[in-house]
Amino acid sequence: MDLSSILEWYKEEEGRQQIKRFMNERETTFKCYHGLYVCTKCHYLLNNAYLYMKSETRTFTNSYDCLRCNSRMPTKPLLDDVKSGVLDCPDCKQEKLAVTFYMDWD
């Protein structure tokens, strides 16, 4: 995958503008994948893209605000942090939710 293919589906305008800038820079590296963000305040769950780009002169990481409480979501989504495969329910905070990670293959 390259930055031009990410630009085709990436929705947030700030990220799209940053992708265009990084496409013209030398020595750019990036990470991009969908992940599960968990609000540290209200435990709202957001499944969205993570985008990190780095060049010789600058870096960019996308960010999200919680749709429930408007707090800033964590910088990175959960990936390896969910070792048990279980999260607290964001609504009742008492029940547990099973987490299953998957991968799409074309």
Wavefront OBJ file of the C-alpha trace (Angstrom):
o trace
v 0.000 0.000 0.000
v 1.194 3.521 -0.697
v -0.075 6.953 0.353
v -1.972 7.508 -2.897
v -4.067 4.392 -2.265
v -4.844 5.589 1.286
v -5.893 8.968 -0.107
v -8.559 7.211 -2.204
v -10.574 6.074 0.829
v -9.427 8.300 3.713
v -12.339 10.549 4.795
v -11.135 13.249 7.223
v -10.112 16.386 5.345
v -7.149 17.321 7.564
v -5.655 13.862 7.066
v -6.262 14.036 3.315
v -4.357 17.329 3.117
v -1.507 15.884 5.184
v -1.319 12.795 2.956
v -0.962 15.053 -0.098
v 1.885 16.946 1.577
v 3.714 13.797 2.651
v 3.372 12.271 -0.826
v 5.763 14.964 -2.089
v 8.394 14.484 0.623
v 11.420 12.243 0.584
v 11.989 9.399 3.008
v 8.364 9.233 4.123
v 7.292 6.243 6.196
v 3.770 5.561 7.404
v 1.450 3.200 9.248
v -2.224 3.007 8.426
v -4.848 0.515 9.624
v -8.330 0.378 11.103
v -8.395 -0.031 14.837
v -10.591 0.190 17.897
v -10.266 3.365 19.958
v -11.615 3.395 23.541
v -12.385 6.731 25.214
v -10.516 6.997 28.510
v -13.368 9.021 30.071
v -16.619 7.333 29.068
v -15.336 4.097 27.417
v -17.072 4.852 24.110
v -15.841 2.549 21.330
v -14.830 3.966 17.955
v -13.683 1.780 15.065
v -11.748 4.058 12.728
v -8.522 4.501 10.779
v -5.161 5.113 12.421
v -2.723 7.117 10.302
v 0.868 7.950 11.250
v 3.286 9.522 8.769
v 6.889 10.586 9.245
v 9.331 12.330 6.918
v 12.771 13.821 7.427
v 11.256 17.089 8.666
v 7.900 16.334 10.336
v 5.348 13.837 11.609
v 1.559 13.572 11.573
v -0.809 11.390 13.574
v -4.547 11.640 13.078
v -6.785 12.160 16.098
v -10.425 11.823 17.030
v -12.776 13.317 19.587
v -15.163 11.023 21.423
v -18.613 11.155 19.852
v -20.241 10.697 23.259
v -18.359 13.044 25.645
v -16.201 15.122 23.228
v -12.953 14.167 25.012
v -9.851 13.513 22.949
v -9.573 9.829 22.095
v -6.237 8.049 22.703
v -3.554 8.655 20.091
v -3.408 5.008 19.034
v -6.170 2.420 18.799
v -6.114 -0.764 20.810
v -4.288 -3.544 19.065
v -1.930 -5.547 21.198
v -3.224 -3.893 24.362
v -6.303 -6.137 24.480
v -4.570 -9.333 25.501
v -7.613 -10.868 27.159
v -9.989 -10.160 24.258
v -12.440 -8.546 26.695
v -13.493 -4.907 27.172
v -15.858 -3.232 29.619
v -19.240 -2.351 28.148
v -19.224 1.404 27.363
v -22.909 1.714 28.299
v -23.405 -0.165 31.564
v -19.699 -0.538 32.516
v -20.527 -3.845 34.199
v -20.935 -6.348 31.393
v -17.976 -7.517 29.328
v -17.623 -7.383 25.545
v -15.669 -10.007 23.646
v -13.168 -8.533 21.177
v -12.201 -10.363 18.017
v -9.569 -8.992 15.679
v -9.758 -9.931 12.034
v -7.980 -9.274 8.795
v -9.451 -8.856 5.324
v -7.682 -10.637 2.516
v -8.249 -9.620 -1.074
l 1 2 3 4 5 6 7 8 9 10 11 12 13 14 15 16 17 18 19 20 21 22 23 24 25 26 27 28 29 30 31 32 33 34 35 36 37 38 39 40 41 42 43 44 45 46 47 48 49 50 51 52 53 54 55 56 57 58 59 60 61 62 63 64 65 66 67 68 69 70 71 72 73 74 75 76 77 78 79 80 81 82 83 84 85 86 87 88 89 90 91 92 93 94 95 96 97 98 99 100 101 102 103 104 105 106
